[in-house]
Amino acid sequence: NPNLADAHLNLGCILIAQGEPKKAELSTLRAIELKPNFANNYSNLGYILKYLGKLKEAELSTRKAIELNPNLADAYLILGTILIEQGELKKGEESTRKAINLKPDHANAHFNLGKILRDKGQYESAISSYKEALKYSYEKDFIIAEILKLLSLMSDWDSASEYIPFLDKLGINQSSI
């Protein structure tokens, strides 16, 4: 039905996943037109606009989502990534931490916080965030790779050895690390 906001929102999610951001934007704008007070519409639009490189518009849309629903963890996560891309690292970190406070099992928020801490040179804290992400994520290989990179930078081979079983399961040759 062309007048169902949820259908347009879902279509926008599918289109962005298929690499069709302009179409995703149009579909999500239609969802907003049909359901202007639904925070997820603005949050998803913020994500799409960020993908398109329209950072200021993305920030405005994401802030609108937060205004409509201040408990929407995904909106804070998206806002955090937008702020970081705009060079506002402290505000980006704060927004990412807010996402975690609202939804402690948010794997992507823990992972993004790990990246922020890594970039600040806080390797041990970054590893802790990555380990939290591991608890909740189905995509463990990428997280483990990030942990191993940091442990390697820290020359912490004893801690790295606990991840050897994961390497075997992923089919990664240990000598290639």
C-alpha positions in Angstrom: 0.0 0.0 0.0 1.6 3.3 -1.1 0.1 5.0 2.0 1.6 2.9 4.7 4.4 4.7 6.4 5.9 1.5 7.8 6.1 0.0 4.4 8.1 3.0 3.1 10.3 2.9 6.2 11.0 -0.8 5.6 11.6 -0.3 1.9 14.1 2.5 2.7 16.0 0.0 4.9 16.0 -2.6 2.2 17.2 -0.1 -0.4 20.1 1.2 1.7 21.2 -2.4 2.3 21.1 -2.9 -1.5 23.2 0.1 -2.1 20.4 2.3 -3.4 20.7 5.4 -1.0 18.9 7.9 -3.2 15.9 5.6 -3.5 16.1 4.8 0.2 16.1 8.5 0.9 13.0 9.1 -1.2 11.2 6.1 0.4 12.1 7.3 3.9 11.0 10.8 3.1 7.6 9.4 2.1 7.4 7.5 5.4 8.0 10.8 7.2 5.4 12.5 5.1 2.9 9.8 6.1 4.0 9.5 9.8 5.7 12.7 10.8 5.9 12.0 14.5 7.7 8.6 14.3 11.3 8.9 15.5 12.6 5.8 13.7 11.7 7.5 10.4 14.1 10.4 11.2 16.7 8.1 12.6 16.8 6.0 9.5 16.8 9.2 7.3 19.8 10.4 9.3 21.6 7.2 8.6 20.8 7.4 4.9 21.9 11.0 4.7 25.1 10.2 6.5 25.7 7.5 3.9 25.2 10.1 1.2 27.7 12.4 2.8 25.1 15.0 3.8 26.3 15.3 7.3 24.6 18.5 8.4 21.2 17.2 7.1 21.9 13.8 8.7 22.6 15.5 12.0 19.4 17.5 11.9 17.3 14.5 11.1 18.9 12.4 13.8 18.4 15.2 16.4 14.7 15.3 15.3 14.5 11.6 16.0 16.0 12.1 19.5 13.6 15.0 20.1 10.7 12.7 19.3 12.0 9.8 21.3 14.9 10.6 23.7 15.2 6.8 24.5 16.0 5.7 20.9 19.5 4.2 21.3 20.1 3.8 17.5 19.6 7.6 17.0 22.3 8.4 19.5 24.6 5.9 17.8 24.0 7.4 14.4 24.4 10.9 15.8 27.7 9.8 17.4 29.1 8.6 14.0 27.9 11.8 12.3 29.5 14.0 14.9 32.8 12.1 14.7 32.8 12.5 10.9 32.3 16.2 11.5 35.4 16.3 13.7 33.4 16.6 17.0 35.1 13.7 18.7 34.1 14.4 22.3 30.4 15.0 21.4 30.5 11.9 19.2 31.9 9.8 22.1 29.2 11.2 24.4 26.5 10.3 22.0 27.8 6.8 21.6 28.0 6.3 25.4 24.4 7.5 25.6 23.4 4.8 23.1 25.1 2.2 25.4 23.4 3.7 28.5 20.0 3.3 26.8 20.7 -0.1 25.4 23.6 -1.9 27.2 23.4 -4.8 24.8 23.9 -2.7 21.7 26.8 -4.4 20.0 27.4 -1.7 17.4 27.5 1.0 20.0 30.1 -0.9 22.0 32.1 -1.5 18.8 32.0 2.1 17.8 33.1 3.2 21.3 36.0 0.8 20.9 37.0 2.5 17.7 36.7 5.9 19.3 38.9 4.8 22.2 41.4 3.1 19.9 41.8 6.3 17.9 42.4 8.2 21.2 45.2 5.7 22.0 43.2 4.2 24.9 43.9 0.6 23.8 42.9 -1.2 27.0 39.6 0.6 27.2 39.0 0.0 23.5 39.6 -3.7 24.0 37.1 -3.7 26.9 34.5 -2.1 24.6 35.2 -4.6 21.8 34.8 -7.5 24.4 31.4 -6.0 25.3 30.5 -5.9 21.6 31.6 -9.6 21.3 29.0 -10.6 23.9 26.1 -9.3 21.8 27.3 -9.5 18.2 26.8 -12.3 15.7 29.7 -10.9 13.6 32.5 -11.9 15.9 35.4 -12.2 13.3 35.7 -8.5 12.6 35.6 -7.6 16.3 38.2 -10.3 17.1 40.4 -8.9 14.4 40.2 -5.4 16.0 41.1 -6.9 19.4 44.1 -8.8 18.0 45.3 -5.6 16.2 45.4 -3.7 19.5 46.9 -6.6 21.5 49.6 -6.8 18.8 50.3 -3.0 19.1 50.5 -3.6 22.8 52.7 -6.7 22.4 50.4 -8.5 24.7 50.8 -12.0 23.2 49.5 -13.8 26.3 46.1 -12.1 26.0 46.1 -12.6 22.2 46.5 -16.4 22.7 42.9 -16.6 24.1 41.6 -15.8 20.6 43.5 -18.6 18.9 40.5 -20.9 18.9 38.5 -18.2 17.1 41.1 -17.9 14.5 41.0 -21.6 13.9 37.1 -21.5 13.6 37.4 -18.6 11.1 40.0 -20.5 9.0 42.7 -17.9 9.6 46.3 -19.1 9.6 48.0 -18.0 12.8 51.3 -17.4 11.1 49.6 -14.8 8.9 48.9 -12.5 11.8 
